[in-house]
Amino acid sequence: MAQTDYPRWIVEAWERILVDHFQNIDDPENALVSRELWFDNLPAVMRVRVTTPNVLRALRKRDPGAAKPYNFALSPILMQPSPDCTLIAPASKHPEEWLTREYTEVHSGETVKLLGEYQGKVLLPQKLSSVIWRHYLHPEDKSLSPNGEPCDAYTSGLLMRRPIQAMKPLVFIGKEIERKGQEGEDVSVLENTGPIQYHRHQTAKTRAGDAGLILRARRFPLRQLMRESRASQHAIERFLDGDRVHPATRARLESAVVTLERQRLRAT
C-alpha cells in the first residue's frame, strides 16, 4: 500500500473499489465478493465536530469535563435514520467498542445502545461493507447511459451529456456536498443521497407539523399547550401558524395534544 496521510481503511476501501471494478467490469455482480476486508463488519460511524449546544449538552451529561466545543465525537449511521433520533458518543479510535458502547440521543438525552430499541424502532447500524457496496452500485445522476437512458446500477461505457429542462414548481436545493463531508473521516461521502432539498416551511431538520395535528392542537388554549408540552409560547405559535419547528418541539406538542385529548375524554 502506498504511503498516504489518509486513514488505512479509506485507502484500502478505494483500492478495493477500483481493483474490483476493473477486474470485473464485464460481470459487475461479482464485484466486492472476491475477499473480505478487515473492517467489513464494523458499524459505519461519522466523526463529527461538537458545534451545536444540544450535542455539547448531551456529551456533558455523560462526562462534564471531557466535552468541549469543536471537539470530535462519533455518531453511528443507522439503517433507518430518523430526523428525531441522532446518536452521539465521545470520540474513540477503538473500533471494537463502537458496537457495544453507550450512545446519547441528543434530543431526549436518553442513553441507548446499538441493536436496542428507541421509540419502538430497533437501532440497526449500517456496516462499512454495505456503504461501500452501495457506492459501487449507485447510478450516475448527472449523465445518461450510452443508449440515452438514465443510468442504473450496472451501467458501463462512455456516458452521455444529460440535458436539463427547467420544470415548475422550482425546488431549492443546497450545495452538492454537505458541510459534514469536509470535517474529516466521514463515511457518508461514499453514499449517493443527492442534494438537500429545501421546501417552504421546511429545512433539512425543521419542518411544519402535520396539518391534522395542528387542527387538533388549536382546540386547546395556548397556556394549556404550554403547560403540558413545556414548549415556549413563540414555538407553539409558530407551530399553530404552520411554520417550521424543531423535531423535538413537534414531538412534545404531539404528546401534549394526545394527553389533553385523553383528559377531555375522561372529563366527559
Backbone torsions as a table, in degrees:
resi	resn	phi	psi	omega
1	MET	NA	133.9	-177.9
2	ALA	-67.0	154.2	178.4
3	GLN	-69.4	134.0	-178.2
4	THR	-157.5	157.3	177.0
5	ASP	-89.3	-7.2	-179.7
6	TYR	-75.3	154.0	176.4
7	PRO	-58.1	149.8	-175.1
8	ARG	-57.5	-42.1	-174.8
9	TRP	-66.7	-32.5	179.4
10	ILE	-68.0	-44.6	179.3
11	VAL	-61.4	-47.6	-178.4
12	GLU	-66.2	-34.4	179.1
13	ALA	-64.9	-44.9	-179.8
14	TRP	-70.0	-36.6	175.2
15	GLU	-60.9	-41.0	-179.8
16	ARG	-63.7	-45.0	-179.3
17	ILE	-61.7	-47.4	-176.3
18	LEU	-69.0	-44.9	-179.2
19	VAL	-62.6	-48.0	-179.5
20	ASP	-65.7	-33.0	179.7
21	HIS	-64.3	-48.5	-176.3
22	PHE	-77.4	-26.2	178.1
23	GLN	-78.8	-26.5	-174.2
24	ASN	-120.4	28.0	-173.8
25	ILE	-64.0	-26.0	178.1
26	ASP	-82.8	-15.1	-179.0
27	ASP	-142.4	77.6	-174.5
28	PRO	-61.5	-21.3	-178.8
29	GLU	-66.5	-17.8	179.9
30	ASN	-88.0	-0.1	-176.1
31	ALA	-67.6	146.2	173.2
32	LEU	63.0	21.2	177.1
33	VAL	-119.9	-0.7	-175.2
34	SER	-71.3	-33.6	179.2
35	ARG	-158.3	164.6	-179.9
36	GLU	-100.5	147.0	173.2
37	LEU	-93.9	154.6	-174.6
38	TRP	-65.5	-20.1	-177.8
39	PHE	-106.7	11.4	-174.6
40	ASP	-53.4	-43.2	-172.7
41	ASN	-95.3	6.6	177.0
42	LEU	-73.2	145.6	175.9
43	PRO	-68.0	143.7	178.3
44	ALA	-80.1	121.7	-179.9
45	VAL	-128.3	153.3	175.8
46	MET	-105.0	142.4	170.5
47	ARG	-95.7	114.0	-174.7
48	VAL	-120.4	153.7	176.0
49	ARG	-86.6	147.1	176.8
50	VAL	-84.3	95.2	-175.8
51	THR	-122.2	-2.6	-179.3
52	THR	-121.3	148.9	-176.5
53	PRO	-61.3	-36.6	-177.0
54	ASN	-68.5	-35.6	176.9
55	VAL	-68.6	-42.8	178.7
56	LEU	-63.2	-39.7	179.5
57	ARG	-65.7	-40.2	-179.6
58	ALA	-65.7	-39.9	-180.0
59	LEU	-71.7	-38.4	179.9
60	ARG	-69.3	-22.4	176.3
61	LYS	-65.7	-31.3	179.4
62	ARG	-86.3	-41.8	-178.4
63	ASP	-146.0	94.1	-174.2
64	PRO	-58.1	-29.8	-175.6
65	GLY	-91.1	-16.0	-173.6
66	ALA	-87.7	-38.1	-173.7
67	ALA	-79.8	126.4	178.0
68	LYS	-135.6	151.5	178.9
69	PRO	-56.4	138.5	177.4
70	TYR	71.3	7.9	167.4
71	ASN	-71.9	166.6	177.4
72	PHE	-93.1	149.6	174.7
73	ALA	-139.9	170.0	179.6
74	LEU	-112.0	141.4	176.7
75	SER	-136.4	117.6	-179.1
76	PRO	-72.2	148.1	177.1
77	ILE	-94.7	119.5	-174.3
78	LEU	-91.4	156.7	177.5
79	MET	-65.1	-39.4	178.8
80	GLN	-122.6	79.4	-176.5
81	PRO	-66.8	146.7	179.1
82	SER	-129.7	137.8	178.4
83	PRO	-64.2	-18.1	-179.5
84	ASP	-93.6	5.4	-177.9
85	CYS	-136.8	106.8	176.7
86	THR	-126.7	117.4	-177.4
87	LEU	-96.9	143.2	-177.1
88	ILE	-144.5	148.7	176.8
89	ALA	-153.8	156.4	176.8
90	PRO	-56.6	149.1	-179.0
91	ALA	-61.3	143.3	178.7
92	SER	-147.0	134.1	178.4
93	LYS	-96.3	15.2	-179.8
94	HIS	-110.0	95.5	-176.0
95	PRO	-57.2	-28.7	-178.5
96	GLU	-66.0	-13.9	179.6
97	GLU	-92.3	-16.9	-170.2
98	TRP	-62.1	-36.8	-175.3
99	LEU	-79.2	-31.8	-172.0
100	THR	-102.9	-8.2	-175.7
101	ARG	-77.0	166.6	178.5
102	GLU	-88.7	141.3	177.9
103	TYR	-120.4	153.6	178.4
104	THR	-109.5	129.2	175.1
105	GLU	-80.8	121.2	-167.3
106	VAL	-70.2	-24.4	-177.6
107	HIS	-82.2	-43.3	-176.3
108	SER	-97.3	-21.1	-176.4
109	GLY	80.6	3.7	-179.4
110	GLU	-72.8	148.6	176.4
111	THR	-97.8	124.9	-176.2
112	VAL	-133.6	169.8	175.3
113	LYS	-126.8	150.0	174.9
114	LEU	-62.7	146.8	-175.5
115	LEU	76.2	-3.7	173.3
116	GLY	-90.3	-173.9	-178.2
117	GLU	-108.6	145.4	173.9
118	TYR	-144.7	119.6	-178.2
119	GLN	54.0	41.2	175.5
120	GLY	81.6	2.3	-179.8
121	LYS	-117.9	141.3	177.2
122	VAL	-79.9	130.7	-178.0
123	LEU	-84.3	83.0	-179.5
124	LEU	-91.8	118.7	178.5
125	PRO	-82.2	149.2	171.4
126	GLN	-73.1	152.5	175.1
127	LYS	-98.9	152.4	178.9
128	LEU	-60.8	-34.2	179.6
129	SER	-63.5	-39.0	-180.0
130	SER	-71.0	-34.0	177.1
131	VAL	-64.4	-44.6	179.1
132	ILE	-65.5	-40.2	-179.5
133	TRP	-63.3	-42.7	179.4
134	ARG	-67.0	-34.6	177.2
135	HIS	-64.5	-40.2	-179.2
136	TYR	-62.9	-33.9	-174.0
137	LEU	-101.5	1.3	-175.1
138	HIS	-69.9	139.8	179.6
139	PRO	-74.4	150.3	177.6
140	GLU	-82.3	113.7	-175.2
141	ASP	-76.5	-26.3	-170.7
142	LYS	-91.3	-4.2	-177.2
143	SER	-135.0	164.9	176.2
144	LEU	-105.0	155.0	177.2
145	SER	-71.3	168.1	-178.0
146	PRO	-56.4	-25.6	179.6
147	ASN	-90.3	6.6	177.2
148	GLY	87.7	-1.2	179.1
149	GLU	-92.0	161.9	175.5
150	PRO	-59.0	147.3	179.8
151	CYS	-68.2	149.0	173.2
152	ASP	-124.4	-168.8	-174.1
153	ALA	-63.8	-27.3	-173.8
154	TYR	-116.7	22.7	177.0
155	THR	-66.5	136.1	176.4
156	SER	-142.0	160.9	-178.3
157	GLY	107.6	-177.8	-178.6
158	LEU	-74.2	119.1	-178.4
159	LEU	-78.4	156.2	-177.3
160	MET	-106.7	161.2	174.5
161	ARG	-65.5	140.0	179.4
162	ARG	-101.5	118.1	179.6
163	PRO	-68.7	148.8	-179.2
164	ILE	-119.7	130.3	178.0
165	GLN	-128.8	123.1	-178.6
166	ALA	-69.6	134.2	179.2
167	MET	-130.2	144.0	178.1
168	LYS	-99.7	149.5	2.3
169	PRO	-76.3	146.0	179.1
170	LEU	-71.6	142.4	179.7
171	VAL	-119.1	125.6	179.0
172	PHE	-78.2	135.4	178.5
173	ILE	-124.1	159.6	-179.5
174	GLY	-87.8	-166.7	178.8
175	LYS	-67.1	163.4	-176.6
176	GLU	-70.2	-21.4	178.0
177	ILE	-130.9	137.1	179.1
178	GLU	-75.1	157.0	-178.5
179	ARG	-60.6	-32.8	-177.6
180	LYS	-66.3	-22.7	179.1
181	GLY	-71.8	-11.1	-179.6
182	GLN	-101.5	2.8	-173.3
183	GLU	-88.3	-10.6	179.9
184	GLY	141.1	-132.1	-173.8
185	GLU	-79.7	84.5	-176.1
186	ASP	-119.1	110.0	-176.9
187	VAL	-68.3	-14.6	-178.8
188	SER	-66.3	-17.3	178.8
189	VAL	-70.2	-14.3	177.0
190	LEU	-82.7	-12.7	-176.0
191	GLU	-93.9	160.7	-178.8
192	ASN	-117.9	78.7	-177.1
193	THR	-93.4	-5.1	-179.8
194	GLY	81.3	167.4	-179.1
195	PRO	-69.7	155.2	176.2
196	ILE	-70.3	134.5	178.3
197	GLN	-104.7	135.8	179.4
198	TYR	-111.8	129.8	178.9
199	HIS	-119.0	167.0	177.5
200	ARG	-63.4	135.4	-178.1
201	HIS	61.3	29.7	-178.3
202	GLN	-155.7	138.7	170.8
203	THR	-123.0	-165.1	-178.4
204	ALA	-63.1	-28.9	-178.3
205	LYS	-120.1	-44.8	-176.2
206	THR	-87.9	144.0	177.3
207	ARG	-157.9	168.5	179.6
208	ALA	-71.9	155.1	177.7
209	GLY	-73.6	166.8	177.4
210	ASP	-62.0	137.4	-176.3
211	ALA	-59.9	-38.9	178.8
212	GLY	-65.7	-38.7	178.9
213	LEU	-67.1	-37.6	178.5
214	ILE	-63.1	-42.6	178.6
215	LEU	-62.8	-40.2	178.7
216	ARG	-66.4	-37.8	-178.3
217	ALA	-69.1	-31.1	-178.2
218	ARG	-68.8	-10.2	178.5
219	ARG	-77.7	-9.1	-176.4
220	PHE	-115.8	149.3	178.0
221	PRO	-62.2	152.2	-178.3
222	LEU	-59.9	-44.4	-178.9
223	ARG	-62.5	-35.7	178.9
224	GLN	-67.2	-40.1	176.9
225	LEU	-65.7	-39.1	179.2
226	MET	-64.1	-43.6	-177.9
227	ARG	-66.3	-40.6	-174.9
228	GLU	-79.0	-37.3	-176.4
229	SER	-92.2	-19.1	-176.6
230	ARG	61.3	27.1	174.8
231	ALA	-96.2	157.4	-178.7
232	SER	-72.7	159.3	179.2
233	GLN	-62.2	-41.0	-180.0
234	HIS	-61.7	-43.2	-179.1
235	ALA	-65.4	-40.5	179.9
236	ILE	-68.1	-39.0	178.3
237	GLU	-63.7	-40.4	176.1
238	ARG	-63.0	-41.4	179.1
239	PHE	-62.0	-46.3	-178.0
240	LEU	-68.3	-26.7	179.2
241	ASP	-84.6	-2.2	179.3
242	GLY	83.5	13.8	176.9
243	ASP	-84.4	166.4	-177.3
244	ARG	-73.6	142.5	178.4
245	VAL	-136.6	164.8	-178.3
246	HIS	-67.9	146.8	178.8
247	PRO	-54.7	-39.0	179.8
248	ALA	-65.3	-35.7	178.2
249	THR	-67.7	-41.8	177.1
250	ARG	-60.5	-42.6	-179.0
251	ALA	-64.8	-41.5	179.5
252	ARG	-66.4	-39.3	-180.0
253	LEU	-69.3	-37.6	177.3
254	GLU	-63.0	-43.8	177.5
255	SER	-63.4	-39.4	179.9
256	ALA	-65.9	-41.2	179.9
257	VAL	-63.9	-43.0	179.1
258	VAL	-62.0	-43.3	179.7
259	THR	-63.9	-44.5	-179.4
260	LEU	-65.9	-36.6	177.8
261	GLU	-65.3	-39.9	177.9
262	ARG	-66.0	-40.2	178.4
263	GLN	-63.6	-41.2	179.7
264	ARG	-67.7	-37.1	179.2
265	LEU	-65.8	-40.9	179.5
266	ARG	-68.4	-32.8	-179.8
267	ALA	-68.7	-26.8	-179.3
268	THR	-90.3	NA	NA
